[in-house]
Structures are given as structure tokens and as C-alpha cells.
Amino acid sequence: MKQMALDIGLAPVPTLANFVPAGNEAALEHLKLWTHNPLRSPVPTFVWGESGSGKTHLLRAVRESLREQGSRVGWIDVDTLDPPEFDEHWDAVLLDDCHLYTATQQAAAFNWFVNAQNPAHGPARWVLAAANCPPADLHLREDLRTRLGWGHVFQLHALGETERRGVLRRAADDRGVFLSDEVMDFMLRRFSRDLSSLMMLLDQLDAYALRTQRAITIPLIKSMLENE
């Protein structure tokens, strides 16, 4: 059965605190140590994994954490069609979806990487990048590909079925919401299975159930999709 993408409401802001680390504890601890350490190491970090493993969540969470501390960051993802010039006021460079970069994006990413690691002024800046495969397998220009693999490299693992169910169950319990096995089966079968989408769906269901004074059932989910 075809899964439906969720297109209702707004997803919660990704944070390092709301990332579920099952199987990815080492990567999460590394990013926490870096973002909360004033004497940050400039050694680059690269995370990779299949779709739904949490790459973009982690990069956005790091960006939010740095911004909250008053830092400025450079950001490129697949939607950054015309990346700006490197800014010496940036404290870090974040490169998401590297495997999808166009020639223009690759040129900008290479320029940012070189300027971040070998700046004309001030200390070296951190580079955090993400893709769906390890650096050695990226189909990118060679000078960029080799640089992305210079430092720390972490593979991210997507949550399994049992882990997804456990996370959903705990999140529902935290909200005081009951999810039957039937409802959970429907959610996992009909919607995108990445965790951020599932949490977004649960938030929407909780709000809709409160407004309509109804329990969360499959008919309620269908009603919400028809009326939201």
C-alpha cells in the first residue's frame, strides 16, 4: 500500500534533545559535545545514512543550537540553488544532502570547506556535512569528496519497526493519549515512516482529538485528513 506524505501543520523544531538516538548514540554524543563546548575542535564531521535515519534532523538541530548561542552558520542543502559567498563571520559550515549537489553547489561547498578550514583571518571553523552514503562512495568532484572524509565519520541507522512503535507509544503516553495497536498499524502503514513525520502526525492527532472531544481512532484520522 502506498504511503501518504504528511502535509498538515508544522513539524516541531528539530533539537538534539528530541532526536531519538537508538543505534546512533555515538554520533549524537559527538554533536552534543561539540555544540556545547566553547573550545570547539575544528575537525570536520560527516554523517551518513539512508533516508529517515535522522541526518537532516541532526544538522538542523546543530544549526538551531548554535544560533541560540549567538553563532552564525553557513548552510547549503539541495534547495540552496545559489549559495552565497563564504562569510568570515560564520562559526561553522553545515552541508546537507551532499549526494544531491549540483555542480554549482559542489563548487560553493568546496569553497566554503577550504575557507572554513584554512581561513584568512581567525581560527578554523567546523564543517558538518551529511549524505546518504560514506564519503568514498559520493559522486562528487574529487577535491570535495576527499575533504568531506577527512575527519570524524558516523553512520546513522534508521529506527526499526519495533523501535518506531516504542517511540510512538512513549510519545503518546507522555501526552496522555492512548494509541491502539490498530491505530498504530494504520499510522505506520499509511504515512511516511520517518520519525519526525510520525511525531508531527501524533501532534496533529492529539490537537484534533482535543478539539473534537474524540478518542484517536482510524475514523478520526480520516476525518482529520478530510477537514484540515
PAZAPA-4460 file (N, C-alpha, C; in steps of 0.05 Angstrom, whole numbers, plus 32768, in hexadecimal, padded with zeros to 4 digits):
% residues 228
    n_x    n_y    n_z   ca_x   ca_y   ca_z    c_x    c_y    c_z   seq   type   mol
   8011   7FE8   8000   8000   8000   8000   8012   8019   8000     1      M     A
   800A   802C   7FEF   801A   8045   7FED   8018   8055   8006     2      K     A
   802F   805E   8010   8030   806F   8028   8029   808C   8020     3      Q     A
   801B   8099   8032   8013   80B5   802D   8027   80C7   803C     4      M     A
   8030   80DC   802E   8041   80F0   803A   802F   8102   804B     5      A     A
   8039   810B   8062   802A   811C   8074   802E   8139   806C     6      L     A
   8018   8147   8067   8019   8163   805F   8005   8174   806E     7      D     A
   8005   8170   8089   7FF3   817F   8099   8003   818B   80B0     8      I     A
   7FFE   81A5   80B5   800B   81B2   80CC   8029   81B5   80C8     9      G     A
   8037   81BC   80DE   8053   81C1   80DD   8062   81AD   80EF    10      L     A
   8078   81A2   80E5   8087   818F   80F5   8095   819E   810C    11      A     A
   8099   8191   8123   80A7   819E   8139   80C4   81A4   8130    12      P     A
   80D0   81B8   813D   80EC   81BF   8136   80FE   81A9   813F    13      V     A
   810F   819F   812D   8121   8189   8135   8135   8193   8149    14      P     A
   813A   8184   815E   814E   818A   8172   815E   8170   8178    15      T     A
   8175   8174   8184   8185   815C   818C   8177   814D   81A2    16      L     A
   8166   815B   81B2   8158   814F   81C8   8141   813D   81BE    17      A     A
   8134   8144   81A8   811E   8134   819F   8125   8120   8189    18      N     A
   813F   811D   8184   8149   8108   8172   8149   80ED   8180    19      F     A
   813D   80D9   8175   813D   80BE   8181   8156   80B0   8178    20      V     A
   8169   80AA   818A   8183   80A1   8182   8187   8083   817D    21      P     A
   8172   8073   817F   8174   8056   817F   8187   804D   8168    22      A     A
   819E   8043   8170   81B2   803A   815C   81C5   8050   8153    23      G     A
   81BF   8069   815A   81CF   8080   8151   81DA   8090   8168    24      N     A
   81DE   8083   817F   81E6   8092   8197   8201   80A0   8194    25      E     A
   8214   8093   8186   822F   809E   8184   822E   80B8   8174    26      A     A
   821F   80B9   815E   821D   80D1   814E   820F   80E7   815D    27      A     A
   81FA   80E1   816C   81EC   80F5   817B   81FE   8101   8191    28      L     A
   820C   80F0   819F   821E   80FA   81B5   8234   810B   81A9    29      E     A
   823E   8104   8192   8253   8114   8185   8248   8130   817F    30      H     A
   8230   8132   8173   8225   814C   816C   821E   815C   8185    31      L     A
   8214   814F   819A   820E   815D   81B3   8228   8169   81BF    32      K     A
   823D   8159   81C0   8256   8163   81CB   8260   817A   81BB    33      L     A
   825E   8179   81A1   8269   818F   8190   8259   81A8   8194    34      W     A
   823E   81A6   8192   822E   81BE   8192   822E   81CC   81AE    35      T     A
   8233   81BC   81C3   8232   81C8   81DE   824E   81CD   81EA    36      H     A
   8262   81CA   81D9   827E   81CF   81E3   8288   81E9   81D7    37      N     A
   828E   81FC   81E8   8298   8216   81DE   82B3   8214   81D0    38      P     A
   82C3   81FF   81D7   82DD   81FB   81CA   82DA   81E5   81B5    39      L     A
   82CA   81EC   81A1   82C2   81D8   818D   82DA   81D0   817B    40      R     A
   82DB   81B6   8175   82EF   81AC   8162   82E6   81B2   8146    41      S     A
   82F8   81BB   8134   82F1   81C1   8118   82F1   81A8   8106    42      P     A
   82F7   8190   8111   82F8   8178   8100   82DD   8173   80F4    43      V     A
   82DB   8170   80DA   82C1   816C   80CC   82B3   8152   80D6    44      P     A
   8298   8153   80D3   8288   813B   80DA   8275   8135   80C2    45      T     A
   8273   811B   80BC   8261   8113   80A6   824F   80FD   80B1    46      F     A
   8235   8100   80AC   8221   80EB   80B4   8214   80E1   809B    47      V     A
   820F   80C7   809A   8201   80BC   8082   81EE   80A6   808A    48      W     A
   81DB   80A1   8079   81C7   808C   807F   81B0   808E   806B    49      G     A
   819F   8079   806C   8189   8078   805A   8174   808E   8061    50      E     A
   8161   8091   804F   814B   80A4   8054   813C   809D   806D    51      S     A
   8136   80B1   807E   8128   80AB   8097   813A   80A5   80AE    52      G     A
   8154   80A6   80AA   8167   809F   80C0   816C   80B7   80D3    53      S     A
   8164   80CF   80CB   8167   80E6   80DC   817C   80F9   80D5    54      G     A
   8187   80F8   80BD   819E   810A   80B5   8195   8127   80B6    55      K     A
   8180   812D   80A8   8177   8149   80A7   816E   8153   80C2    56      T     A
   8161   8142   80D2   8159   8149   80ED   8172   8152   80FD    57      H     A
   8187   8143   80FC   819F   814A   810B   81AC   8164   8102    58      L     A
   81AE   8168   80E8   81BA   8180   80DE   81A9   8199   80E5    59      L     A
   818F   8196   80E2   817E   81AD   80EA   817F   81B2   8108    60      R     A
   8181   819C   8118   8183   819F   8135   819D   81AD   813C    61      A     A
   81B3   81A6   812F   81CC   81B4   8135   81CA   81D1   812D    62      V     A
   81BE   81D7   8116   81BB   81F3   810D   81AB   8203   8122    63      R     A
   8195   81F7   812C   8184   8205   8140   8194   820A   815A    64      E     A
   81A3   81F5   8162   81B2   81F7   817B   81C7   820E   8179    65      S     A
   81D5   820F   8162   81E9   8224   815E   81DD   823F   815D    66      L     A
   81C6   8241   814F   81B8   825B   814E   81B0   8265   8169    67      R     A
   81A6   8252   817A   819E   825A   8195   81B5   8264   81A5    68      E     A
   81CD   825C   819E   81E5   8265   81AC   81F0   827F   819F    69      Q     A
   81E3   8289   818B   81EB   82A2   817E   81FF   829D   8168    70      G     A
   8202   8285   815F   8215   827F   8149   8207   8282   812E    71      S     A
   8217   8287   811A   820D   8288   80FE   8219   8270   80EF    72      R     A
   8208   8265   80DD   8211   824D   80CF   820A   8250   80B1    73      V     A
   821B   8243   80A0   8214   8241   8084   8206   8227   8080    74      G     A
   81F2   8227   806E   81E1   820F   8069   81DD   820B   804B    75      W     A
   81E1   81F2   8042   81DA   81EA   8027   81CB   81D0   8028    76      I     A
   81B3   81CF   801B   81A6   81B6   8016   819D   81B5   7FF9    77      D     A
   818E   81A1   7FF2   8186   819E   7FD6   8176   81B5   7FCB    78      V     A
   8168   81C4   7FDE   8158   81DB   7FD5   8167   81F5   7FD4    79      D     A
   8181   81F5   7FDC   8191   820D   7FDB   819D   820F   7FBE    80      T     A
   818D   821A   7FAC   8195   8219   7F90   81AB   822C   7F89    81      L     A
   81AD   8242   7F98   81C2   8256   7F92   81D0   825D   7FAD    82      D     A
   81E3   824B   7FB6   81F0   8250   7FD0   81FF   826A   7FD0    83      P     A
   81FF   8278   7FE7   820E   8291   7FE9   822C   828C   7FEB    84      P     A
   823B   82A2   7FEB   8258   82A0   7FEF   825D   8299   800D    85      E     A
   8274   828D   8012   827B   8286   802D   827D   82A0   803E    86      F     A
   8272   829F   8056   8272   82B6   8068   8285   82B0   8080    87      D     A
   8298   82C2   8083   82AC   82BE   8099   82A0   82C1   80B5    88      E     A
   8288   82CA   80B6   827A   82CC   80D0   826D   82B2   80D8    89      H     A
   826C   829F   80C7   8260   8285   80CD   8271   8277   80E2    90      W     A
   8264   8268   80F4   8273   8258   8107   8273   823B   80FF    91      D     A
   8263   8233   80EC   8262   8217   80E2   8255   8217   80C6    92      A     A
   825A   8202   80B8   824F   81FD   809E   8240   81E2   809E    93      V     A
   8227   81E2   8096   8217   81CA   8096   820E   81C4   807A    94      L     A
   8214   81AB   8071   820F   81A3   8056   81FD   818A   8056    95      L     A
   81E3   818E   8050   81D0   8177   8050   81CB   816D   8034    96      D     A
   81C3   8154   8031   81BC   8148   8017   81D3   814A   8003    97      D     A
   81EB   8145   800C   8203   8149   7FFA   8201   8137   7FE1    98      C     A
   81F4   8120   7FE4   81F3   810E   7FCD   81E1   8119   7FB6    99      H     A
   81D2   812E   7FBC   81C0   8139   7FA8   81CA   8153   7F9C   100      L     A
   81E2   815C   7FA3   81EB   8176   7F9B   81EF   8178   7F7D   101      Y     A
   81E7   818F   7F73   81ED   8196   7F57   820A   819F   7F55   102      T     A
   8214   81A4   7F3D   822F   81AE   7F39   8233   81C8   7F47   103      A     A
   821F   81DA   7F46   8221   81F4   7F54   8223   81F0   7F72   104      T     A
   8212   81DE   7F7D   8213   81D9   7F9A   822D   81CC   7FA2   105      Q     A
   8237   81BA   7F92   8251   81AE   7F98   8267   81C2   7F99   106      Q     A
   8267   81D5   7F86   827C   81EA   7F85   827A   81FB   7F9E   107      A     A
   8262   8202   7FA6   825F   8212   7FBE   8267   8203   7FD7   108      A     A
   825F   81E9   7FD9   8266   81D9   7FF0   8284   81D6   7FF2   109      A     A
   8292   81D2   7FDC   82AF   81D0   7FDD   82BB   81EA   7FE6   110      F     A
   82B2   8201   7FDC   82BC   821B   7FE4   82B7   8220   8001   111      N     A
   82A0   8219   800B   8299   821D   8027   82AB   820B   8039   112      W     A
   82AF   81F2   8030   82C0   81E0   8040   82DC   81EA   8042   113      F     A
   82E8   81F3   802C   8303   81FC   802C   8306   8215   803D   114      V     A
   82F3   8228   803A   82F4   8240   804A   82EF   823C   8067   115      N     A
   82DE   8228   806E   82D9   8222   808A   82F1   8215   8097   116      A     A
   82FE   8203   8089   8314   81F5   8095   832E   8204   8093   117      Q     A
   8331   8215   8080   8349   8225   807D   8342   8243   8079   118      N     A
   8337   824F   808D   832D   826B   808A   8344   827F   8088   119      P     A
   833E   8295   807B   8351   82AB   8079   8354   82B9   8093   120      A     A
   833E   82B9   80A3   833F   82C6   80BD   8331   82B5   80D2   121      H     A
   833B   82B5   80EA   832F   82A6   80FF   8334   8288   80FF   122      G     A
   8328   827A   8112   832C   825D   8114   831D   824E   80FF   123      P     A
   8324   8235   80FC   8315   8223   80E9   82F9   821F   80F3   124      A     A
   82E6   821C   80E1   82CB   8217   80E7   82C4   81F9   80E3   125      R     A
   82AF   81F1   80F1   82A6   81D5   80EF   8296   81D1   80D6   126      W     A
   8298   81BA   80C9   8287   81B3   80B2   8278   8199   80BA   127      V     A
   825E   819A   80B8   824D   8183   80BD   823D   817D   80A4   128      L     A
   8240   8165   8099   8233   815E   807F   8224   8144   8082   129      A     A
   8211   8140   8070   8201   8128   8070   81FA   811F   8054   130      A     A
   81F8   8104   8050   81F0   80F9   8037   81E4   80DD   803C   131      A     A
   81DC   80D0   8026   81CF   80B6   8029   81E3   809F   8026   132      N     A
   81FD   80A5   8023   8211   8090   8021   822C   809B   802C   133      C     A
   823F   8089   8032   8259   8093   803C   8268   80A4   8028   134      P     A
   827A   80B5   8031   8288   80C6   801E   8295   80B8   8006   135      P     A
   82A0   80A0   800B   82AD   8092   7FF5   829B   808B   7FDE   136      A     A
   8280   808A   7FE3   826D   8082   7FCF   825E   8099   7FC3   137      D     A
   8264   80B2   7FCB   8256   80C9   7FC0   825F   80CF   7FA4   138      L     A
   824B   80D5   7F93   8251   80DC   7F77   8253   80FB   7F75   139      H     A
   8269   8105   7F80   826E   8121   7F81   828A   8127   7F75   140      L     A
   8290   8140   7F71   82AB   8147   7F68   82BF   813D   7F7D   141      R     A
   82D5   8133   7F73   82E8   8125   7F84   82F2   8136   7F9B   142      E     A
   82F8   814F   7F96   8304   815F   7FAC   82F0   8164   7FC3   143      D     A
   82D6   8165   7FBC   82C2   8168   7FD1   82BD   814D   7FDF   144      L     A
   82BB   8138   7FCF   82B6   811D   7FDB   82CB   8115   7FEF   145      R     A
   82E4   8119   7FE8   82FA   8111   7FFA   82FA   8122   8014   146      T     A
   82F4   813B   8011   82F4   814D   8029   82DD   8145   803C   147      R     A
   82C7   813D   8031   82B0   8136   8042   82B6   811E   8054   148      L     A
   82CA   810E   804C   82D1   80F6   805C   82E9   80FA   806D   149      G     A
   82F3   8112   8070   830C   8118   807F   8309   8112   809D   150      W     A
   82F3   8118   80A9   82F0   8118   80C6   82E0   8101   80D1   151      G     A
   82CE   8107   80E4   82BD   80F3   80F0   82A7   80EB   80DD   152      H     A
   82A2   80D1   80DB   828D   80C7   80C9   827C   80B4   80DA   153      V     A
   8261   80B9   80D9   824E   80A9   80E8   8238   809F   80D5   154      F     A
   8233   8085   80D7   821B   807A   80C8   8203   807C   80DA   155      Q     A
   81ED   8086   80D0   81D4   8087   80DE   81C2   8070   80D5   156      L     A
   81B4   8064   80E8   81A2   804D   80E3   8185   8055   80E8   157      H     A
   8174   8050   80D4   8157   8056   80D7   814B   8043   80ED   158      A     A
   8137   804D   80FA   812A   803D   810E   811B   8026   8101   159      L     A
   811C   800F   810F   810D   7FF8   8106   80F0   7FFA   810D   160      G     A
   80E0   7FE7   8104   80C3   7FE7   8109   80BC   7FE7   8127   161      E     A
   80CA   7FD5   8136   80C5   7FD4   8153   80CC   7FEE   8161   162      T     A
   80E2   7FFA   8158   80EB   8013   8165   80D8   8029   815F   163      E     A
   80CE   802B   8145   80BB   803F   813E   80A2   803D   814F   164      R     A
   8098   8025   8153   8080   8020   8163   8085   8029   8180   165      R     A
   809D   8022   818A   80A3   8029   81A5   80A4   8048   81A9   166      G     A
   80B0   8056   8196   80B2   8073   8197   8096   807F   8196   167      V     A
   8085   8075   8183   806A   807F   8181   805A   807B   819B   168      L     A
   805D   8063   81A6   804F   805C   81BF   8057   806F   81D6   169      R     A
   8071   8073   81D9   807B   8084   81EE   8072   80A1   81EA   170      R     A
   8073   80AB   81D1   806B   80C6   81CB   804D   80CA   81D0   171      A     A
   803D   80B6   81C9   8020   80B7   81CF   801B   80B7   81ED   172      A     A
   8029   80A5   81FB   8025   80A4   8218   802C   80BF   8226   173      D     A
   8042   80CC   821B   804A   80E6   8226   8034   80FB   8223   174      D     A
   8024   80F8   820E   800E   810B   8208   7FF4   8102   8216   175      R     A
   7FF4   80EB   8223   7FDB   80E1   822E   7FC8   80D7   8219   176      G     A
   7FD3   80CD   8203   7FC3   80C4   81EC   7FC6   80A5   81EA   177      V     A
   7FAF   8098   81E5   7FB0   807B   81E0   7FB0   8075   81C3   178      F     A
   7FC4   8065   81BA   7FC5   805C   819E   7FC2   803E   819E   179      L     A
   7FAC   8035   8192   7FA7   8018   8190   7FBB   800C   817C   180      S     A
   7FBF   7FF2   817D   7FD0   7FE5   8169   7FC5   7FE9   814D   181      D     A
   7FAB   7FEA   814A   7F9E   7FEE   8130   7FA5   8009   8125   182      E     A
   7FA3   801E   8136   7FAA   8039   812D   7FC7   803B   8126   183      V     A
   7FD9   802F   8136   7FF5   8030   8131   7FFC   8022   8117   184      M     A
   7FEF   800B   8112   7FF3   7FFD   80F8   7FEB   800F   80E1   185      D     A
   7FD5   801D   80E4   7FCB   802F   80CE   7FDF   8045   80CA   186      F     A
   7FE9   8051   80DF   7FFC   8067   80DD   8016   805E   80CE   187      M     A
   8020   8047   80D6   8039   803E   80CA   8036   8033   80AE   188      L     A
   801D   802B   80A7   8018   8020   808D   8011   8036   8078   189      R     A
   8004   804C   8082   7FF9   805F   806F   8009   8079   806D   190      R     A
   801B   807E   8080   802A   8097   8080   8048   8092   807E   191      F     A
   8056   80A7   8077   8073   80A6   8077   807D   809C   8092   192      S     A
   8091   8089   8091   809A   807D   80AA   80B1   808B   80B7   193      R     A
   80BB   80A0   80AC   80D1   80AE   80BA   80C6   80BA   80D3   194      D     A
   80D6   80BA   80E8   80CD   80C1   8103   80C2   80DD   8105   195      L     A
   80CE   80F0   80F8   80C5   810C   80FA   80A8   810E   80EF   196      S     A
   80A2   8100   80D9   8087   8101   80CE   8073   80F3   80E1   197      S     A
   807B   80DD   80ED   806A   80CF   8100   8064   80E1   8118   198      L     A
   8078   80EE   8123   8074   8100   813A   8062   8118   8132   199      M     A
   8066   8121   811A   8055   8137   8110   8038   812E   810E   200      M     A
   8034   8116   8104   8019   810A   8102   800C   8107   811D   201      L     A
   801C   80FD   8130   8011   80F9   814B   8009   8114   8157   202      L     A
   8019   8129   8154   8012   8143   815E   7FF7   814D   8152   203      D     A
   7FF4   8149   8138   7FDB   8151   812A   7FC3   8141   8134   204      Q     A
   7FC7   8127   8137   7FB1   8116   8141   7FA9   811E   815D   205      L     A
   7FBC   8123   816E   7FB7   812B   8189   7FA6   8145   818A   206      D     A
   7FAF   8159   817A   7FA1   8173   8179   7F84   816F   816E   207      A     A
   7F82   815F   8159   7F68   815B   814C   7F55   814C   815F   208      Y     A
   7F5F   8138   816D   7F4F   8129   817F   7F45   813B   8196   209      A     A
   7F56   814D   81A0   7F4D   815F   81B5   7F37   8172   81AB   210      L     A
   7F3B   817C   8192   7F27   818F   8188   7F0C   8182   8183   211      R     A
   7F0C   8169   817B   7EF3   815B   8174   7EE9   814A   818B   212      T     A
   7EF9   8149   81A1   7EF1   8139   81B9   7EEC   811C   81B2   213      Q     A
   7EFE   8111   81A2   7EFC   80F5   819A   7F16   80E7   819F   214      R     A
   7F15   80CD   81A2   7F2D   80BC   81A5   7F3A   80B9   818A   215      A     A
   7F54   80B3   818A   7F63   80AF   8171   7F5D   8093   8166   216      I     A
   7F4E   8093   8150   7F47   807A   8142   7F4D   807E   8125   217      T     A
   7F4A   8069   8116   7F4F   806B   80F9   7F3A   807E   80EC   218      I     A
   7F20   807C   80F3   7F0E   8090   80E8   7F15   80AD   80EF   219      P     A
   7F20   80B1   8107   7F28   80CD   810E   7F3F   80D6   80FC   220      L     A
   7F52   80C4   80F7   7F69   80CB   80E5   7F5E   80D3   80C9   221      I     A
   7F4C   80C3   80BF   7F41   80C8   80A4   7F31   80E3   80A4   222      K     A
   7F23   80E8   80BA   7F14   8101   80BC   7F27   8118   80BD   223      S     A
   7F3D   8116   80CC   7F50   812C   80CD   7F5C   8132   80B2   224      M     A
   7F62   811E   80A3   7F6E   8122   8088   7F5B   812F   8075   225      L     A
   7F41   8129   8079   7F2D   8135   8067   7F26   8152   806E   226      E     A
   7F2A   8159   8088   7F21   8173   8091   7F38   8187   8097   227      N     A
   7F51   817E   8099   7F66   8191   80A0   7F71   819F   8087   228      E     A
***
